C-alpha cells in the first residue's frame, strides 16, 4: 500500500532565512569564521563514525516506512511536503528511554526518534518534533551537529590521534552555536504544524517529563516570564555557567522565544506566503551586525580558555591534518 500524503499548506521553496533566529544566524557566521574549523569538522566525520552509526541504526532500530508505523510515516511525509523538502530521508525509532530526537549525517541526513519520546508525546507533538528535526536539515545544521555529537562521545583514551587539538574549545563553540540553532528549528516546527501552542506544549512536556493533560500551559508560560525577568545578577551569572555546557536551551526560554516570534507578526507573514525563497541571495545587512561580533568574541574566549588563540589553533589543526593523513609506522613496508 502506498500512502498518499495531502499537501495542506506547502511553503513552496521556503528558505531557512525566512524563520532563522537572529542568534542562529549570528552564531553560524561567527562559527564559520574560525580558522580551519570546517576542515576539522569534516575530518572528524570522515573517521567512519557516520557510516558505522548508520549500520548500528539499520541493525538495532526500527526503520519507519509505509509498512512500519504508517501513521507516523504519514505525518513525516506531511512535514516534508509542508517545508517543501527536496528529498526524503531515512527515519528511525530506536529503543532508549531518553526523550530525544536528532538529525545526523554530513552526507544524506537521517532522523532518529528515541522510543522514550514517541511513547511520551501525542501524535501532533511527535509531528512537531519531527518537523523540528527536518528544520535542522533545511537549515543545513547537520554538518556541525554531527561533529558535535561525535565530540560529545570522544575520549582521548579511545582516540589518541586527537590529542593536542583544542577539542574542549571546539565543543564549547559548537554547543553555543547549537543552542542558537535550536531556536530556529522551533520556528520551523511551528510553521509545519501551524499551532504555536503545540510547540509550547512540547517544551512543557519535555521539561516535566510527562504528557499529562493536567499540566497547565498558561502556568508554564507565566513560569517562563518569571525566569526571563529574574533580577538577581548573581543568580543570572550562576545560570550562565549551567547553560554553557547544555546542548539545548532551557524549555522555558524556548517557549518565550516562540511566543515573541509569533507576536512580532513574522509567523503570520510566512503563512501568507511573504518569505524569502531558496534561490534568493541573502540580505547582507541581516547577515552582519553586532550579534556576529558578539558570538565571535565568545567563541574566541572559548579557545583562549582552552589555552589556544585562533591563530595557534589554526596552526595546530594544520599540523594535525597533515599527520592524520600520513601512514602509521606499523603500516609501512
N, C-alpha and C positions, 0 to 999 in steps of 0.2 A: 504494500500500500504506500502510495506517495502522498505526503501531506501538502495541501495547497495552503499557502500562508497569505491571508489577506493583508494588503498594504493600507493601513488606516490613515497614516499621516506622514508619508515619507518626506524627509527633509533632503530634497534632491541635491546631491553634490555638496552637502554642507561641509565647510572647512572647520577643523577643530578650533581655528581662531575665533569662530562665532561664539563659543562657550568658554574659551580658555580663561581661567582665573588669572588676574594680574600677577599673583605670586608665582604661579606656574610659569608664565611667560618670562618673568624676570629671572627666576632661578634657573630655567633651562638655558637662557642666554649666558648667564654667568658661568654655568657648568661647562658649556661648550668653549668658553674662553680659557679653561685650564689647559696648559700645555700638555700635549701627548695623551690626554685623558681618553679621547675616543679610541685611540690606537690600543691603549692598555685594556680598555673595556672589551674591545673586540677580541683581543688576545686571551683574556680571561675566559671568554665564552668558547674560544676555539679548543680549549683543553677537554673537549668531548663531554663537558657537563650537559650541554643541551641534548646531544644525541643519546647519552646514557639516560637522561631523565625521561625522554620520550619512550624509551624501551621499558623503563620502570612503569610508566603510566599504562602502556599497552598491555603489560603483563600482570599488573596488580591493581587496576582500576576498571571502572565501567565506562566504555565509550558510548556517549549518548547519540542516538540517531532515530530514524523513522520507526525502527522496530525495538528501540530501547528507551524507555521513559518518553514516549512520543509527545505527551503534553508539555514536558519540559523542553523538548527539542522544538516543538511548535512555537513556544514563547521565545526561544533563542532565535529562530528564523525571523520572527516578527521584529525583534530588536535589530537584526542585521538589515532588514528592509527599511525600517524607520530611519536608521542612521545612514542608509544608502551605502553600505559597505561593499567593496569591490569583489569580495570572495567570502567563502565560508571557511571557518577554522575549526579544528577538532575540539570537541567539548567532552570533558571527562568529569566523573564524580569519583572521588577517592575516599576510602574509609579512614576517617580521622575525626575525633570529637571536636577538634578546634574549629571554631566558627570563622571561616575564612574562605577566600577565593583569590585567584590570581590569573593574570595573563602573562605568559612567559614565552620566550623564543625570539632569537635575533633574526632567524630566517623567516619561516612561516609560523606565526604565533599559535599557541594553544591556550585554551581556557580551562582552568581546573576549579571545580567547586568541591569543597570539603563536605562530607556527609553531615557533619555537625551543623553546617549552615542550611543545607537542604531540609534537614529534619526540623530545624527550629523555625524557619520563616515560612510564611504562606506563599501562595503562587505568585501574587503580584510583587511581593517583596523579593522573592527569589529572582524574578524577572528584572527587578531594579538592580540587583547585584550583578546579574549577567550584563545588563546594559552598561554598568559602571566599568566592567572589565573590557567590553567592546570599545568603550570610550578610550581606554588606555591604548588599544590597538590603533584606533583612528588618530589619536594624538601622537602616535609614534613614540610612546613611552617605553616600549618593550625592550629596547636595547639596553638602556640604563637600568631598567627594572630587573632584567635578567642578571646583569652584572651585580646588582645589589644583593639579589638572592644568593648568588654564588659567594659573595664576600661575607654574608652573614653565616655561611656554613664553613668558611675556610678555617684551617688551623695551620700554624707554622710547622707543627709536627708532621701533619699529613702531606703538606706541600712545601718542603724546604726551598723550592725554587723561588718562592715569593719573598723569602727573607731579604730585607734591605729595601723593600718598597714601602712607602708610607700608606699601607693599606687602611690603617685606622683613619687617616685623614680623608682618603677617598671614600671610605664608608660613611663618615660623618657628612661629607659633602653630598653624597648620593641620598642619604637619609633626609637631609634638609630639602633637597630637590623633590624627593618622593612625597613628602608630606604636602608640598605645594601642588604637586600633580594630582593628588587625591581630590583636591577641591574642584579641579576641572572636571574630573570624571563623575563626581557627584552631580554636576550640572548636566553632563551627557545622559546620565541615568534618568534624571528628572524630565529631560526632553523626550526620552524614549517612552516613558510610562505616562507622561503628561499628568502628573499629580505630585506636586512638591510635598504634600503631606505623607505620601507613601515613602518618599526618600527620608523624610524626617523620622517617620516611624521605624524604618530600618535602623537608623542611628540609635534610636532609643532602645530597640530590642538588642542591638549589639552591645550597648552599654550595660543593660540589665541582664543579659544572658538568658532572656526568655522572650517568647512571643505571646505572653499573656495579654488577653484583651482587657485585663484590669488595669494595665498601665495607662496613664493619662498623658496624652501628648501635650496638652496645654501646660500641664505642670512641668513637663520636661523642657518646654520652650522657656518657661519662666526660670528654670534652673540654669539654662544656657545664658540667659541675660544676667543672672547673678554672677556666673563665672566670668563673663566678659567685663562686668562693671566692678569687679573686686578692686578695692582701692589700695590695699596694703602693698607697698613696694617690695618689702622683704618677701612676702608670700609669692609675689609675681616672679621674683628672682629665683626662688626655690622651684617654682613651676617650670621655669626655663630649663633648668638642669634635668628635670624629669623628661621634658618634651624632646630634647635634642637626641636622645637615644631611641625614640619611638619610631616605628615605621609609619604609623598613621596619626593624623591629628586627632585630638580628643573628640569624641562624638558630639559633645555639646557645642563645640566650636564649629563643627561641620554643619550642624543644624542652623546655627546663626548665619553662616556664610550663604547657605542656600536661600534662606528667607530674605536676606539682604539683596541677593541677586534677583529674586522674583519681584521684590518690591521696587527695584530700580527700573523695571519695565523691559529689561533685556530679554527675559524669558518669553514674554508675550510677543515681542518684536520678532523673535526667531520663529515662533509658531505661526506668525503671519507671513513668513517667508522672507523677512528682511534680515538676511545674514550673508556674510562673505562666502564665496564658493572656493573650492579647492584649487581651481586654475587661476585664481586672482592673486596678484602679488600682495604680500603683507604690507600693512601700513608702517613705514619706518618709525613714525612718531610713537606708535603703540609698542614697537619692539624695543625702544630705547627708554631712557628715563632714569630717575633716581633709584627706582627699585632694583634695576640691574646692578648699579653700583653697590647698593646695599648688600645684595647677595654675594657679589664679587668679594666684598670685604669680609663677609662671614666665611666664605669658602677659603680665602687666603689665610684667615685666622686659624681655621681648622688645620691647614697644612703646617702653619708655623707652630701650632701647639703640638704637632707630631714631630717637630724638630726639623722641618723642611720648609724652605722658601719655594715659591713657584718655580724659580729658576733652577735651583739644585734638584728639585723634584723631577723636572723635565730631563735633566742630565742623567739622573739615576734611572729613570724609566727607559731612556735610550739605551743605557748600558745593559739593563735587564733584558730588553727586547733582543739585543744582539746576542747575549749569552743564551737566551731561551732558544734561539734558532741554531745554535751550534750543536754538533753531535756530542754526546757524552763519551768520556774516555773509554768506558766499558763497551761502547758500541763500535769503536774504531777497530779496523782490521790491522 
